[in-house]
Amino acid sequence: MHDARSTRHGLEHRAFTIRPALFHELPLIAKLLTKAFWNDALFGDIIHPYRREFPEDNELYWLRRARVNWWDWSLIYLVSVVTDKGGEEVITGVALWARIGDEARRTNMKLGSRDPRRLLKPLTQAKTNAEARTWPNRAASAEHEDIIERSYHYLDDMWTGKRAESWYLESLAVDPNFHKQGQGRALVRWGFEQAEKEGVCVSVISGDGKEDFYKRCGFEVQDGWSGMGEGNPLAIAPGGLMFWKDVKIDEVASKND
């Protein structure tokens, strides 16, 4: 667990803790993501141009994604929390880490082919799709709401070769009221620690303006862009540089000894 000091919103001198999220916390996570990405070029301006008219729908976008992601056994939601004066935990940051590669299928992150829990994600996805047809996201652009999903296959080749096995930071957000207190770096550090234990690389796609932050976190190599590839819909979005912490050959050898 990582500790630091929180100094705002009446939570002065209180340590924060990094821990796995709980299912019942997904609505709170959705609220935090909405707040953190409100002014983001991609999740704000491009995907949700009508968020000011329909802020609750913007929040619903994140909640629907989180409920589906929860049942993907290769994904892990982490939260940073502080404890208020009444002893209640307050979620102040969130990270979604994904384990990419064949190794994930040989670990307990992925279930056996006959495990009934494998049905939970597709069933949740079907339910979510039905809800979206009945209650569409009014904050979103009809053209760009699924822009991220439509871009996935353009980037598959980036996670090959020495990068085929990776811990990928899919999203990271800290409540703006708790910036510059080390919470984001602690949420990133968790993935670096897992990758070091397994001898695999770490990867992230940076939001616009967040490049220096990820370099300070330890991502050493910039290689790739989220909008690469002819016809990639994400080419219209600013930012999107891909950063890596590659595994050195001697590190891989030591893990296999």
C-alpha positions as CSV (number, residue, x, y, z in Angstrom):
1,M,0.0,0.0,0.0
2,H,1.2,3.5,-0.8
3,D,0.7,6.5,1.5
4,A,0.9,10.2,1.0
5,R,-0.7,13.3,2.5
6,S,-4.1,14.7,1.5
7,T,-4.4,18.4,2.1
8,R,-7.8,19.6,0.8
9,H,-11.6,19.4,1.4
10,G,-11.2,19.0,5.2
11,L,-9.0,15.9,4.8
12,E,-5.8,17.5,5.9
13,H,-3.0,15.3,7.0
14,R,-4.8,12.1,6.1
15,A,-2.9,9.3,4.3
16,F,-4.3,7.8,1.1
17,T,-4.4,4.1,0.4
18,I,-4.4,2.2,-2.9
19,R,-6.7,-0.8,-3.0
20,P,-8.9,-2.8,-5.4
21,A,-12.2,-1.2,-6.1
22,L,-15.5,-2.9,-5.0
23,F,-18.5,-3.5,-7.2
24,H,-20.8,-1.2,-5.3
25,E,-18.3,1.6,-5.8
26,L,-18.7,1.7,-9.6
27,P,-21.2,4.6,-9.5
28,L,-18.8,6.7,-7.4
29,I,-16.0,5.8,-9.9
30,A,-18.2,6.9,-12.7
31,K,-18.8,10.3,-11.0
32,L,-15.0,10.7,-10.5
33,L,-14.2,9.9,-14.1
34,T,-16.9,12.3,-15.3
35,K,-15.3,15.1,-13.2
36,A,-11.7,14.2,-14.1
37,F,-12.3,14.1,-17.8
38,W,-14.9,16.9,-18.1
39,N,-12.5,19.2,-20.0
40,D,-10.6,16.4,-21.8
41,A,-10.4,16.9,-25.6
42,L,-11.4,13.3,-26.3
43,F,-13.8,12.2,-23.6
44,G,-15.2,15.7,-23.2
45,D,-15.2,17.7,-26.4
46,I,-15.2,14.9,-29.0
47,I,-17.3,12.1,-27.3
48,H,-19.5,14.3,-25.1
49,P,-20.1,17.7,-26.8
50,Y,-23.5,18.0,-25.1
51,R,-22.3,17.2,-21.6
52,R,-23.2,20.6,-20.2
53,E,-26.8,20.1,-21.2
54,F,-26.9,16.4,-20.0
55,P,-24.3,15.9,-17.3
56,E,-26.0,12.8,-15.9
57,D,-25.7,11.1,-19.2
58,N,-22.0,11.8,-19.4
59,E,-21.8,10.0,-16.0
60,L,-23.9,7.1,-17.4
61,Y,-21.3,6.6,-20.1
62,W,-18.6,5.8,-17.6
63,L,-20.9,3.7,-15.4
64,R,-22.0,1.5,-18.3
65,R,-18.4,0.9,-19.4
66,A,-17.4,0.1,-15.8
67,R,-20.1,-2.4,-15.3
68,V,-19.0,-4.3,-18.4
69,N,-15.3,-4.0,-17.6
70,W,-15.9,-5.4,-14.1
71,W,-16.6,-8.8,-15.5
72,D,-13.5,-8.9,-17.7
73,W,-11.1,-11.0,-15.7
74,S,-8.0,-9.4,-17.3
75,L,-9.0,-6.0,-16.0
76,I,-8.4,-4.6,-12.5
77,Y,-9.9,-1.4,-11.1
78,L,-7.8,0.3,-8.4
79,V,-8.8,3.2,-6.3
80,S,-7.0,5.7,-4.1
81,V,-9.0,6.5,-1.0
82,V,-8.7,8.8,2.0
83,T,-10.7,8.6,5.2
84,D,-12.8,11.6,6.3
85,K,-13.2,12.8,9.9
86,G,-16.2,10.5,10.3
87,G,-14.2,7.4,9.4
88,E,-15.7,7.0,6.0
89,E,-13.6,6.3,2.9
90,V,-13.7,8.8,0.1
91,I,-12.6,7.7,-3.4
92,T,-10.2,10.3,-4.8
93,G,-8.6,8.4,-7.7
94,V,-9.0,5.5,-10.0
95,A,-6.9,3.4,-12.4
96,L,-8.0,0.7,-14.8
97,W,-5.1,-1.8,-15.5
98,A,-5.4,-4.4,-18.2
99,R,-3.2,-7.5,-18.4
100,I,-2.5,-8.0,-22.1
101,G,-1.1,-11.2,-23.7
102,D,-1.2,-15.0,-23.7
103,E,0.1,-15.2,-20.2
104,A,-3.1,-13.7,-18.9
105,R,-5.0,-16.8,-20.1
106,R,-2.8,-19.0,-18.0
107,T,-3.3,-17.1,-14.8
108,N,-6.3,-16.8,-12.5
109,M,-7.2,-13.5,-14.1
110,K,-8.9,-15.5,-16.8
111,L,-11.3,-18.3,-16.0
112,G,-11.5,-21.8,-17.5
113,S,-13.4,-22.3,-20.7
114,R,-16.3,-24.0,-18.8
115,D,-16.5,-21.6,-15.9
116,P,-20.0,-20.1,-15.8
117,R,-18.6,-16.8,-14.7
118,R,-17.3,-16.3,-18.2
119,L,-20.9,-15.6,-19.2
120,L,-21.2,-12.5,-16.9
121,K,-19.3,-10.1,-19.3
122,P,-21.3,-10.9,-22.5
123,L,-24.6,-10.9,-20.5
124,T,-23.7,-7.6,-19.0
125,Q,-22.7,-6.2,-22.4
126,A,-26.0,-7.3,-23.9
127,K,-28.0,-5.7,-21.1
128,T,-25.9,-2.5,-21.4
129,N,-26.5,-2.4,-25.2
130,A,-30.3,-2.8,-24.6
131,E,-30.3,0.0,-22.1
132,A,-28.3,2.2,-24.4
133,R,-31.0,1.7,-27.1
134,T,-33.7,2.5,-24.7
135,W,-31.9,5.4,-22.9
136,P,-29.3,6.8,-25.3
137,N,-26.5,9.0,-24.1
138,R,-27.8,12.4,-24.8
139,A,-24.5,14.0,-23.9
140,A,-22.7,12.1,-26.6
141,S,-22.0,12.7,-30.2
142,A,-23.9,10.0,-32.2
143,E,-20.9,9.9,-34.6
144,H,-18.2,9.6,-32.0
145,E,-19.6,7.9,-28.9
146,D,-18.0,4.6,-29.9
147,I,-14.8,6.1,-31.4
148,I,-12.5,4.3,-28.9
149,E,-14.1,0.9,-29.6
150,R,-13.8,1.5,-33.4
151,S,-10.1,2.2,-33.0
152,Y,-9.0,-0.9,-31.2
153,H,-7.9,-3.1,-34.1
154,Y,-5.6,-0.4,-35.5
155,L,-3.3,-0.8,-32.5
156,D,-3.2,-4.6,-32.1
157,D,0.3,-4.8,-33.8
158,M,1.8,-2.6,-31.1
159,W,1.5,-5.4,-28.5
160,T,3.6,-8.0,-30.3
161,G,7.1,-9.4,-30.1
162,K,8.8,-8.3,-26.9
163,R,5.7,-6.3,-26.0
164,A,3.2,-9.1,-26.4
165,E,3.0,-9.4,-22.7
166,S,2.1,-6.2,-20.9
167,W,0.4,-4.4,-18.1
168,Y,-1.5,-1.6,-19.9
169,L,-2.9,1.4,-18.1
170,E,-6.2,1.8,-19.8
171,S,-7.4,4.8,-17.8
172,L,-6.2,7.0,-14.9
173,A,-8.1,9.8,-13.1
174,V,-7.6,11.7,-9.9
175,D,-10.2,14.1,-8.5
176,P,-9.0,17.6,-9.5
177,N,-9.2,18.6,-5.9
178,F,-6.5,16.0,-5.0
179,H,-4.0,16.7,-7.8
180,K,-0.3,17.0,-7.0
181,Q,-0.5,14.8,-3.9
182,G,1.1,11.7,-5.5
183,Q,-2.1,9.7,-5.9
184,G,-1.8,9.3,-9.7
185,R,1.8,8.2,-9.5
186,A,0.9,5.7,-6.8
187,L,-1.8,4.2,-9.0
188,V,0.7,4.0,-11.9
189,R,3.3,2.4,-9.6
190,W,1.1,-0.5,-8.9
191,G,1.2,-1.6,-12.5
192,F,5.0,-1.2,-12.7
193,E,5.3,-3.4,-9.7
194,Q,3.2,-6.1,-11.2
195,A,5.1,-5.9,-14.5
196,E,8.4,-6.2,-12.7
197,K,7.3,-9.3,-10.8
198,E,6.2,-10.9,-14.1
199,G,9.1,-9.7,-16.3
200,V,6.8,-7.9,-18.8
201,C,6.5,-4.4,-20.2
202,V,4.2,-1.6,-19.1
203,S,2.3,0.5,-21.6
204,V,-0.1,3.5,-21.7
205,I,-1.7,5.8,-24.2
206,S,-1.3,9.4,-22.9
207,G,-4.0,12.0,-22.9
208,D,-3.2,15.3,-24.4
209,G,-0.9,17.3,-22.2
210,K,-0.2,14.3,-19.9
211,E,3.0,13.2,-21.6
212,D,5.5,14.7,-19.1
213,F,3.6,13.1,-16.2
214,Y,4.0,9.6,-17.7
215,K,7.6,10.2,-18.4
216,R,8.1,11.1,-14.7
217,C,6.3,8.0,-13.7
218,G,8.9,5.9,-15.5
219,F,7.7,5.3,-19.0
220,E,11.0,5.6,-21.0
221,V,10.1,5.0,-24.6
222,Q,7.6,6.8,-26.8
223,D,6.6,4.6,-29.7
224,G,3.2,4.8,-31.5
225,W,0.1,6.9,-31.5
226,S,-3.5,6.1,-30.9
227,G,-4.6,7.6,-34.2
228,M,-2.1,5.6,-36.3
229,G,-3.3,3.6,-39.3
230,E,-5.3,4.6,-42.4
231,G,-9.0,5.2,-41.4
232,N,-8.4,5.2,-37.7
233,P,-11.2,7.4,-36.2
234,L,-8.9,8.5,-33.3
235,A,-6.8,10.5,-35.8
236,I,-9.0,13.5,-35.1
237,A,-8.1,13.5,-31.3
238,P,-5.1,15.4,-29.9
239,G,-2.7,13.6,-27.8
240,G,-2.7,9.8,-27.8
241,L,1.1,9.2,-27.8
242,M,2.0,5.6,-26.7
243,F,4.6,5.2,-23.9
244,W,6.4,2.1,-22.8
245,K,8.6,0.7,-20.1
246,D,10.2,-2.1,-22.0
247,V,11.7,-5.2,-20.4
248,K,15.5,-5.5,-20.8
249,I,16.8,-8.8,-22.1
250,D,18.8,-9.5,-18.9
251,E,15.6,-8.9,-16.8
252,V,13.7,-11.5,-18.9
253,A,16.5,-14.0,-18.5
254,S,16.7,-13.6,-14.7
255,K,12.9,-14.2,-14.5
256,N,13.3,-17.5,-16.4
257,D,16.3,-18.8,-14.4
